[in-house]
C-alpha cells in the first residue's frame, strides 16, 4: 500500500468490490481531472508526459512507445503536439525503428541546459514523416 501511495495512487477499492465504492472512486477521479484541466487552462500549462518502461530488454517497450506516439499523433488536433523521447541510454532504438537519422539527441539538451526554451528545443528535435517529433538517446559510443 505504501509503495502504491508513493507511486501516486489516490483511490483504493477494498475487497470484496462494491459498486458504490467503484462509482465513488471514479467520480472523485473525474472531479480531480476536471479541476486539474481547469487549472492547466488558467496557468497556461499544456501537455502530458507518458512513460513507457519495460522491465528488461526485448519486451516490446519501443514498439509500444512508438505505436502510442503514432496513435496520439493521429488523434491530436495540434500537429506539433507529440514528442517521442528515447531515454534508453544503452540501446535506444527509436531512430532505427522509425528509419530516421537525427542530428541531435537529449545529451545535447543536457549540455546546453541553460539555453533550454521552446525555440531551442524545437530546433534540436527531429521530425518524422508522420509529424511526430523525436529526441533520441545519445549513441553509446559518445559516452
Secondary structure, 3 states (H helix, E strand, C coil): CHHHHHCCCCCCCCCCCCHHHHHHHHHHHHHHHHHHHHHHHHHCCCCCCCCCCCCCCCCCHHHHHHHHHHHHHHHCCCCCCCEEECCCCCCCCHHHHHCCCCCCEHHHHHHCHHHCCHHHHHHHCEECCCCCEEEECCCHHHC
